[in-house]
Amino acid sequence: MASTMYFVGLHLFLSVVRKGIVEECSLYNISYIQSLTGKVIQGKTEWKMTIINDCKCTQSYLKLKCVGFQAVEEVDPNAMAKAGDECLIKSGLPIPGFSHFSFIYAWDNSFPFRLLSSQITCT
């Protein structure tokens, strides 16, 4: 847990230094890290998915491509809701600039999520 937070913090810091705070945001300012929690649920590895917004602007209605996603434990639908081949993150609620959001799922391997879209709001 501490190492995940260290890497998230380091990632955000380096993003600010590398890109500067004045750059406009895009979907590509969203990144994610998947890490093992150390737990095993029904014989499957538990994963923590941390989504990082490394720009000053808020991103909401974040959607990921998640064709074939499944898990042995129910993912909190407020954290990730699957509809067809798309997954809506955080019920569409904003992920503020320079922050992160996490959810947990359990499966054999980390899932190959892909970024699809988001709505960006800069103030």
C-alpha positions as CSV (number, residue, x, y, z in Angstrom):
1,M,0.0,0.0,0.0
2,A,2.7,2.5,1.0
3,S,4.7,1.6,-2.2
4,T,1.7,2.2,-4.4
5,M,1.0,5.6,-2.8
6,Y,4.7,6.4,-3.3
7,F,4.6,5.6,-7.0
8,V,1.3,7.5,-7.4
9,G,2.8,10.5,-5.7
10,L,6.0,10.3,-7.7
11,H,4.1,9.9,-10.9
12,L,2.0,13.0,-10.2
13,F,5.0,15.1,-9.2
14,L,7.0,14.1,-12.3
15,S,4.0,14.9,-14.5
16,V,3.8,18.4,-13.1
17,V,7.5,18.9,-13.5
18,R,7.6,17.4,-17.0
19,K,4.5,19.0,-18.5
20,G,4.1,22.2,-16.5
21,I,0.9,23.3,-14.9
22,V,-0.3,25.5,-17.8
23,E,-0.7,22.7,-20.4
24,E,-4.3,21.9,-21.4
25,C,-5.5,18.4,-20.6
26,S,-6.5,15.5,-22.8
27,L,-7.5,11.9,-22.3
28,Y,-3.8,11.1,-22.5
29,N,-3.3,12.8,-19.1
30,I,-5.1,9.8,-17.6
31,S,-2.9,6.9,-16.8
32,Y,-3.3,3.9,-14.5
33,I,-1.3,1.5,-12.4
34,Q,-2.4,-2.0,-11.5
35,S,-0.8,-3.5,-8.4
36,L,-1.3,-6.7,-6.4
37,T,-3.0,-6.3,-3.0
38,G,-1.5,-9.5,-1.7
39,K,-5.0,-11.0,-1.2
40,V,-6.4,-14.1,-3.0
41,I,-10.2,-14.2,-3.5
42,Q,-11.7,-17.6,-4.5
43,G,-8.3,-18.7,-5.9
44,K,-7.8,-15.5,-7.9
45,T,-5.3,-12.7,-7.4
46,E,-6.8,-9.4,-6.1
47,W,-5.7,-6.3,-8.0
48,K,-5.9,-2.6,-7.2
49,M,-6.5,-0.4,-10.2
50,T,-5.4,3.2,-9.6
51,I,-6.5,5.8,-12.2
52,I,-4.4,8.9,-12.2
53,N,-5.3,12.3,-13.6
54,D,-2.0,14.1,-14.0
55,C,-3.3,17.4,-15.3
56,K,-4.9,20.5,-13.6
57,C,-8.3,19.9,-15.3
58,T,-11.1,17.8,-13.9
59,Q,-11.9,14.7,-16.0
60,S,-15.4,13.1,-15.7
61,Y,-17.4,10.5,-17.5
62,L,-14.2,8.5,-17.9
63,K,-14.8,5.4,-19.9
64,L,-12.4,2.4,-20.4
65,K,-12.6,-0.3,-23.0
66,C,-13.1,-3.5,-21.0
67,V,-14.0,-6.3,-23.5
68,G,-14.2,-9.6,-21.7
69,F,-13.7,-8.1,-18.2
70,Q,-14.8,-10.4,-15.4
71,A,-14.0,-10.7,-11.7
72,V,-14.8,-13.3,-9.0
73,E,-15.7,-10.6,-6.5
74,E,-18.2,-7.9,-7.5
75,V,-16.6,-4.6,-8.3
76,D,-18.4,-1.7,-6.6
77,P,-20.7,-0.4,-9.3
78,N,-20.1,3.2,-8.1
79,A,-16.4,2.6,-8.8
80,M,-16.7,0.8,-12.2
81,A,-19.9,0.0,-14.0
82,K,-19.6,-2.4,-17.0
83,A,-22.1,-1.9,-19.9
84,G,-21.2,-4.0,-22.9
85,D,-17.6,-3.5,-23.8
86,E,-17.3,-0.2,-21.9
87,C,-16.7,0.5,-18.3
88,L,-17.8,3.8,-16.7
89,I,-15.5,4.9,-13.9
90,K,-16.7,6.5,-10.6
91,S,-20.3,6.7,-11.9
92,G,-19.1,9.4,-14.3
93,L,-18.3,11.7,-11.3
94,P,-15.2,14.0,-11.6
95,I,-11.6,12.9,-11.0
96,P,-10.1,16.3,-10.0
97,G,-6.8,17.5,-11.4
98,F,-3.7,15.9,-10.0
99,S,-5.6,13.3,-8.1
100,H,-6.3,9.6,-8.3
101,F,-9.1,7.1,-7.9
102,S,-8.9,3.3,-7.1
103,F,-11.0,0.2,-7.2
104,I,-10.3,-3.5,-6.5
105,Y,-11.1,-6.6,-8.5
106,A,-9.9,-10.2,-8.5
107,W,-8.9,-12.3,-11.5
108,D,-6.0,-14.4,-12.7
109,N,-4.0,-11.5,-14.2
110,S,-4.3,-7.8,-14.4
111,F,-6.9,-6.8,-17.0
112,P,-5.7,-4.9,-20.2
113,F,-8.0,-1.8,-19.8
114,R,-7.8,0.8,-22.5
115,L,-8.7,4.5,-22.3
116,L,-11.8,5.4,-24.4
117,S,-13.1,8.9,-23.5
118,S,-13.6,11.5,-20.8
119,Q,-15.2,14.9,-20.5
120,I,-12.6,17.6,-19.5
121,T,-13.4,20.7,-17.6
122,C,-10.8,23.4,-16.9
123,T,-11.5,26.4,-14.7
